[in-house]
Every structure is written in C-alpha cells, then in structure tokens.
Amino acid sequence: MGNIHRPTGVPLRARITFLVIDRGTLHASQHSLQLERKTGSIEIPCAQSTVLLLEPGVTVTHAAVKMCSDQGTLLIWVGEACVRVYSAGEPGGAAGERILAQARLRLNRRSRIAVARRFYHRMLGKMPHRANDIEKLRGMEGAWVRQKYRDLAEEHGVVWTSRDEASHALQEGLAYATATLYGLSEAVILGAGYSPSIGFIHSGDRRSLVYDLADTVKFRTVVPAAFSVVVSGPKDVRSEVRRACRDLFRSESTIEGLFDNLAYALE
C-alpha cells in the first residue's frame, strides 16, 4: 500500500491493513498493546497494524495512543460496524505522502479523468468509454443509476417514477442506508492515508472522495438493503436499516472491498 505513515520497524506491506476493536480497555505494555476484557487479555500487534478502528465500548489510555503514534498506527473512533466516523488520530501520516499524491492526481486533468474512470469501473462492473471531461462520465452514470433504481423497485414490487417521488419511508431508508456507507467509506479513506475532501468525480465538499468511493458498492449493498427493509413494513425504518447495513457490512466484508476499490482507483 506504499508508505502511508512514518517509517517503523515493520514495512507497511507486511502489516495488517486494519483491526476492528469493539469492547474493552486498550493500554500499552512494554512491547505491544493489550486489550483488557472481563474474559481476559488480548495482545494487539500495534507495530504490525496500519489502522485500529475503535467501536463503541473501547477505552484507550494515553500510553496506548502514544505507542500508536510512535509506530505509525492510525486510530479511528467509529460507530458500530464503522457506520459513523467520529474522530481520527493523524490522517495521512506524519509526512502526508499519500495526500500529496492524491492532490497531484486531482490537479492534472488527464489523471483526474483516469482515476474517475477506474472508480466507475468498480461501480459499473466495466470500464466506461474514454471521455474528455468529467461531465460526460457523470451523464453516463446518471442514466445507469436511474435504471438501477427502476430495476430494484421492480424486484421489490415498488411503484417507481423517481427517487424524489418515492414514499417517505423509502426516501428515509435510502438516505439513512447511504449515510451508513459514507461512514464506512470515510473510515477506509482515512485509514489508507488519503483526504476525504479531495474527490475526483465529486468536488466541493468535505466528503467528496467519500462519495466517489461509496458509489463503487452502493447499488450492490445498501440500496438493495434499504428496499428490502422498507417493503417489510418496519415500525422504525432508521433502526432497521442501520441494523441491516451493520450486518451486511460484516457478512459481506464490505470494508475489505472498499480498501481494494480505493487502491485500484488511486494507485
């Protein structure tokens, strides 16, 4: 994955990409991190981990934070199943090489279009035709997205004209499902050492790259999940959608797919 953080004793390519920690107290021992739980202690290989994703229920000592900083291991505080990002330690690493590389790709018109086409490749399942500007690619995407919504609506027995004219419950379900995917995508971007605000298809928003990345899997993951939940007639659409997305992310290893899509597009 390249040199995301400052040099350490373990080369980055030999490191574990990420570890998700969901309960316990994380503290530093002499040579590693220890996760203390009621059931016992678990050793966490700090020097061999690129990112630690800390879910609710985790307490971190100051010494543990210092060890992660010294070893170039990024800490990201997230919601359950990474559906929200609350804070991150040192995105981009001390030197920020990946953010600089990202900016160079974005500022060059030809490389920006090349990266955008690779994102679309993962979204569409095929490489789009060559284009001279982003707007042509966006036009192709718009037609594809409208057809995907029509297909999913037909599959779930929903009358569909457009998203704006969908039922309130379906609009709410789709919005909340997409928001959970944005949280997971942002965690992946920060973990990989990039800036969420420097996008290639989207621009002008602090989460532009988040939208680029999330779109690569959205219509295979959270959008179908939202349709399925809403047509079941739940009393609380948000809670049911959140649980469905949480379970989906875990069962389908969505975070690994997002890391792979990001690396494919930018590297």
BELHU-V99185 format. One record per residue. N is the residue number from 1. OMEGA is omega in whole degrees, 0 to 359 (NA if undefined). BURIAL is + if it has 16 or more other ideal C-beta (glycine too) atoms within 10 Angstrom, else -. Layout:
# BELHU-V99185
((N;OMEGA;BURIAL) (N;OMEGA;BURIAL))
This chain:
# BELHU-V99185
((1;180;+) (2;183;-) (3;182;-) (4;186;+) (5;178;+) (6;182;-) (7;176;-) (8;181;-) (9;181;-) (10;178;+) (11;185;-) (12;182;+) (13;179;-) (14;183;-) (15;171;+) (16;183;-) (17;182;+) (18;171;+) (19;176;+) (20;181;+) (21;188;+) (22;179;-) (23;172;-) (24;178;+) (25;182;-) (26;179;+) (27;184;+) (28;170;+) (29;185;-) (30;186;-) (31;183;-) (32;172;-) (33;176;+) (34;175;+) (35;182;+) (36;175;-) (37;178;-) (38;182;-) (39;180;-) (40;184;-) (41;178;-) (42;178;-) (43;179;-) (44;182;+) (45;185;-) (46;184;+) (47;181;+) (48;182;+) (49;176;+) (50;185;+) (51;170;+) (52;178;+) (53;187;+) (54;179;+) (55;178;+) (56;180;-) (57;180;-) (58;173;+) (59;184;-) (60;178;+) (61;178;-) (62;180;-) (63;179;-) (64;178;+) (65;180;-) (66;179;-) (67;179;+) (68;178;+) (69;180;+) (70;183;-) (71;182;+) (72;179;+) (73;183;+) (74;173;+) (75;176;+) (76;178;+) (77;187;+) (78;173;+) (79;180;+) (80;183;-) (81;176;+) (82;182;+) (83;174;+) (84;172;+) (85;182;+) (86;181;-) (87;178;-) (88;185;+) (89;184;+) (90;183;+) (91;179;+) (92;180;+) (93;184;+) (94;184;-) (95;177;-) (96;183;+) (97;184;+) (98;177;+) (99;177;+) (100;178;-) (101;178;-) (102;180;+) (103;179;-) (104;177;-) (105;183;+) (106;185;+) (107;178;-) (108;186;-) (109;183;-) (110;180;-) (111;177;-) (112;179;+) (113;179;+) (114;178;-) (115;179;+) (116;179;+) (117;179;+) (118;174;+) (119;179;+) (120;177;+) (121;180;+) (122;179;+) (123;188;+) (124;185;+) (125;176;-) (126;180;-) (127;179;-) (128;177;+) (129;178;-) (130;179;-) (131;181;+) (132;179;-) (133;183;-) (134;184;+) (135;178;-) (136;177;-) (137;179;+) (138;178;-) (139;176;-) (140;180;-) (141;182;+) (142;179;-) (143;181;-) (144;181;-) (145;180;+) (146;179;-) (147;179;-) (148;177;+) (149;179;+) (150;181;-) (151;181;-) (152;178;+) (153;179;+) (154;180;-) (155;183;-) (156;177;+) (157;182;-) (158;175;+) (159;188;-) (160;169;+) (161;175;-) (162;180;-) (163;181;-) (164;182;-) (165;177;-) (166;179;+) (167;180;-) (168;181;-) (169;181;-) (170;177;+) (171;179;+) (172;180;+) (173;179;+) (174;180;+) (175;183;-) (176;178;+) (177;179;+) (178;179;+) (179;179;+) (180;179;+) (181;177;+) (182;178;+) (183;179;+) (184;181;+) (185;179;+) (186;178;+) (187;179;+) (188;181;+) (189;179;+) (190;180;+) (191;180;+) (192;176;+) (193;181;+) (194;178;+) (195;178;+) (196;187;+) (197;183;+) (198;181;+) (199;181;+) (200;173;+) (201;176;+) (202;178;+) (203;176;-) (204;180;-) (205;181;-) (206;180;-) (207;184;+) (208;179;+) (209;176;+) (210;180;+) (211;178;+) (212;184;+) (213;182;+) (214;182;+) (215;180;+) (216;181;+) (217;190;+) (218;185;+) (219;172;+) (220;186;-) (221;193;+) (222;180;+) (223;174;+) (224;179;+) (225;180;+) (226;177;+) (227;183;+) (228;181;+) (229;185;+) (230;181;+) (231;177;+) (232;176;-) (233;181;-) (234;176;+) (235;181;-) (236;184;-) (237;184;+) (238;182;-) (239;181;-) (240;178;+) (241;179;+) (242;180;+) (243;180;+) (244;179;+) (245;177;+) (246;181;+) (247;179;-) (248;180;+) (249;181;+) (250;184;-) (251;183;-) (252;181;-) (253;185;-) (254;182;+) (255;177;+) (256;178;-) (257;179;+) (258;176;+) (259;181;+) (260;179;-) (261;179;+) (262;179;+) (263;180;-) (264;184;-) (265;189;+) (266;186;+) (267;NA;-))
